[in-house]
Amino acid sequence: MKASLWRWGILALIYGVFFVWYGGSGEPISSQEAERYLSLAQARPVSEDNRDKTKRDRLVKLREFIAEDDGQEFVMVNLNVYREQPLYADGRAVIGSAQEAELEYQRRIVPHLFVRAIHPLLMVDPVFSFGGIGDFDRQDWSRITLVRYRSRRDFLDFILKTSWGEDVDHKWAALDRSHALAATPLISFATVRLVPLLFLIVIGLLLDRVSTRSHRVR
């Protein structure tokens, strides 16, 4: 009985650590934090032409993004069109496909994503467009990815406080066009939190069963 309680206690602790790490419900970004993030963004170099306008537009978008923060998790919808060959801004010679360049980007950022519980929810390659009604831009996206972020704070920490600024060169080299949409989830992520809990419960029940059988054999 005592061993069983210890096992369930350890499993509960493991799930508690997971639950805290996965997060998804916190405090909105404060005004002091917002100014620090904007200062970091201001200090970041811009490689595109017309850099003053580019930086100004980026800061306006970031300020709006922060102002609407509710402290909750959100989904980033990434719409991408790949080049046939990667094209780096510094003109470096490359061998390989654009997809390989993006894989290099993903390999570099995985540690930063893991510690912040950032992960893909869905990744699809569109194969046919049925069109639609009304005026809209080209819809020839080659990949659509939905990525879950624990909070807007985590997103800003990721792009402003890590090596993302250098690593993202591989991503931009791979992409011909890209568009990102921050979206509020209307369906709960409870399933993501529930699966590890059920998994640990099954492990606990199996361990209890094995322990009971071993005592009977004795």
N, C-alpha and C positions, 0 to 999 in steps of 0.2 A: 504493500500500500504506500509506504513512504517513497519507494523508488518511483512509483507511478506519479505521485505528486510532484517529485523533482522533475520528471520528464515533461509533464504538462506545464510546469512552471518555466522550464527552459524554452519550450515551444512558444509559450505566451510571450516571453521576453523577446524571442526572435521576431515574432509578428509585431510586437510593439516597436521594435527598432525599425522594421520595414515601414510601419504606418507613419512614424515620425519622418523618416527619410522621404517617403513618397509625397507627403504633405498635400498641398492643394487648397489650403484654407488658412489665410494669414491676414496680417494688417496691410492696408494700402501703403504705398510709398509716401513717406512724409515730405513736406516741403524742403526740409534740409537735405534729405537724401536726393530729392529731385535735382537740386542745384548741384550736388556733387556729381551726379550722373551726367548732367548737361555740361559741366566743366570738363569731365573726362572725354565726352564726345567732341567738345570744342577743340581739345588738344590733339585729337586723332587726325592724321594727315589724310588728304583727299587726293587721289591720283587722277580723277577724271578732269576733262577740260572744264573751263568756267568754274573753277573750284570754289570761289566765293559764293556763287549762287547755289552750288551743290551742297556746301556745308550749311548754308543758311536754311535750305529746304530740309535737310536732314535734321537739324536742330528743331525746326518747327514741328516736324512729324514726331520726334521723340518727346517733345513737350506735350503734345496732344495725347500721345500714347500713355505717358505717365499720369496726366491729369485725369484720365478715365479709369485709372487702376482701382479695382475693388478688392485686391488682395487674393483673388481666387485664381485657380488654374485656368489656362486658356489653350487654344489650339492655333498653331500657325499653319496656314494653308499655303504651300509652296507650289507655284505653277512654273514649270521649267521647259525650255526648249534648248536642246544640246547642239553644239557645233559638231561638225564632222571630225575636226581636229582641234585640240586645245589651243588657245591663243592667249599668251601671257602679255600683260601690259609692258613688261620690260623687254620683250622681244626675244626671250630665251628660246633656244632650240629645244624641241620636245620630240619624243618618240612615244607613240601610243595614242589611244583614243581619248575623246573628251570624257567618256565614262570612267576611264582609268584615272584621269585627273581628279574627278570628283571622288572616287574611291580613296585617293590619297588624302583629300580634304577630310573625308569622314574618318579615316584612320587616325588622323591627328587630333580631331575634336572629341572622339569617343570618351576619353577620360574626363573632359570638362562636362560632357553631357551626363555621364553616369553619376557623378557626385551630386548633381542637381536633379536627378530623377527625370531627366528629359529623354523622351523616347518616341519613335514613330508609332502612330496609331494605324496608318494605312499608307501604302505606296502602290500606285497603279500606273500603268502605261496605257493611255487612251489608244484605241485601235480604229475608231470610226466616229466621225462627228455627224449627228443628225441635224445640226443647226438649231435654230430657234426663231423667236420673233423679236422685233425691235432692233434698234441699232446696237451693235456690239463689236468689239475689236476682234482680231483674228483669234481663233480658238484651236490652233494647231499645236497645242501643248504636247510635248513628248513624255512628260512625267508629271504626276500630281502626287504630292506627299503631304500628309497631315501629321504634324509633330506636336506632342503634348508637352507643355511647359508647366512647371509647378507654380510659377507666378511670373508676373512682369518683372519683378525684382531679379529673379533668376535669369530671365532673358537678358536684362541689361548687364548683370554681372558677367554673363557669358560673352557678350559681344564687346564689353568695355574693359573687363578686368582680367582677361585671359589672352592667350596668343592668337585668338580668333582673327585679329586684324591682319596677321601675317599668313595664317593658314588659309584664309578665305580666298587668297589669290588663286589657289587651285580650283576653287568653285567657280570664280568669275571667268577663269580661263576655259572652263568646260561649257559655260552657258552662253548661248547666243541671245536669249531673252529670258527674263525671270520676273515673277511678280509674287509678292508675299502679302498675305492677308491675315491679320490677327483676328481670331473668331472666338466668341463666347460659346462654350458647349451648352446645348440644350438637353442633351442626354447625359446622365450622371456617369462618372468613371467608377461607380461602386463595384462594377464587375472586375475591374483591374485590382481593386483592393480585396475583393472577395476570393479570387482564385488562390492567392497565397494562403489565406486563412483556411480554406477547405483543404488545401494540400497538407498543411501542418496538422490539421485535425486528423486526416487520414493516416499520416505518419504516426501520430500519437496513439490512435486506435490499433494500428498494426504492432507497435512496440508493446502495448498492453497485452495484446493477444499472444505475441511471442513469449513475453515474460510469464503469462499464465500457463502456457504450455510447458515451459521449461520447469516451472515449479511442480507441475503434475508429474512430469517424468521423474523428478527426484523422489 
